[in-house]
Amino acid sequence: MGSRVSREDFEWVDTDEPHAQRKREILAKYPEIKSLMKPDPNLIWIITGMVLIQLASLYLVKDLDWKWVIFWSYVFGSSINHSMTLGIHEISHNFPFGHHKALWNRWFGIFANLPIGIPFSISYKVYHMDHHQYLGADGIDVDAPSHFEGWFFCTTFRKILWVAFQPMFIFFRPYFVNPKPFTYLENINNVTQIIFNIIIYYVWGIKSLVYMLAATMLGLGLNPISGHFIADHYMFLKGQDTNSYYGPLNFLMFNGGYHNEHHDFPSIPGSRLPQVRKIAAEYYDKLPHHTSWVKVLYDFVMDDTLSPYSRIKRPPKGNEVLG
C-alpha cells in the first residue's frame, strides 16, 4: 500500500504571496505588458466549437457497446471536458466578452458548463477570485486541500484514490471548507444543467449521459492532463508557492500551465501568457517549473514526502473581503 508520508501538516507561513510584488516589479520595468490586459474574443468561438464537438460525440456514442462508450469517454471526451474546465476558468476572468459585459460571461459560462454534466461554472467564479486574492489562506482558498485530505490520503494507494476522485473534491470541497449562500445565477446554473442532462437522457439515452459524466470524472481524475492540479501549487521545492508548466499540453489547456504568469497577471488571457514570459524572461526562467504533468503525477504518488499536505497555507488576517 505504500509507506505513510512524513509530512503531518501544511507548510504554514506568515509572509504574503509573491505575485503582487513581482507584478509591480515587472510592470515598472516592462509597462508594455499592460497592452496585453484586454479580452480575447477568440475564446467565444473556440469554446462554442468545443461544446458542439462534445454534443456531436454524445450523439455518436448513443448506440455503441458499453466498452466503447467508456473507451471513447477516456480517450477523447475526457480531454474535451478537462479542457472545457480551463475554458470556464478563462470565462471566470471575463476574458471572452470583457469586464464591461460581465453578465454575458456568466451566461456563456453556463453554456460552456453543459457538456461537463456537473454544474459549477458560477460557483467556480466566486471561489476562484478568493483563490487569487487570498492564495493559500486557510478556510478561504478552497483550491487548497482540507486537513482531512492531508491526514487521510497519506500512502501511495490512498494518494492514487485521491487523484482518481479529484473531481469530487474540486466540485464539493468549497461547500465544506468555505460555504457561501447560493446566488440566483448559481441556481440558474444548477437548474439549466439538470434540464440539459435530462434532455440528453431522453433524447439519446443512458449511454450518452454516462459518456458525458464519465468523460468529466476520467478527465479530471487519473489522466495525464490532471497533473496540472498538483503542479500548479504543490510544493515540489520547499517554499515554492506556485509552479508553471512549460510543455505541449498547454495547447489543450488554454495555456493554464503558465501559472506563475497567470497569478502575476490574472487580467491577461491565457493566449497571451507566453508573451509575458518572453518579455520578462529574467523573472520566469529562473523559477523552478515543470515540463511533464505525467511526471508530476508519478512523483506525487510515489514520493513519500509528498501528499495533499504539500501546500503552503497562510492564516487568515481577519480583514479579508470575500465575494
Buried (B, 14 or more C-beta within 10 A) or exposed (E): EBEEBEBEEBBEBEEEBBBEEBBEEBBEEEEEBEEBEBBBEEBBEBBBEBBEEBBEBBEBBBEBEEEBBBBBBBEBBBBBBBBBBBBBBBBBBBBBBBEEBEEBBBBBBBBBBBBBBBBBBBBBBBBBBBBBBBBBBBBBBBBBBBBEBBBBBBBBEBBBBBBBBBBBBBBEBBEEBBEBEEBEBBEBBBEBBEEBBEEBBEEBBEBBBBBBBBBBBBBBBBBBBBBBBBBBBBBBEEEBBBBBBBBEBBEBBBBBBBBBBBBBBBBBBBBBBBBBBEBBEEBBEEBEBBEBBBBBBEBBBEBBEBBBBBBBBBEEEEEEEEE
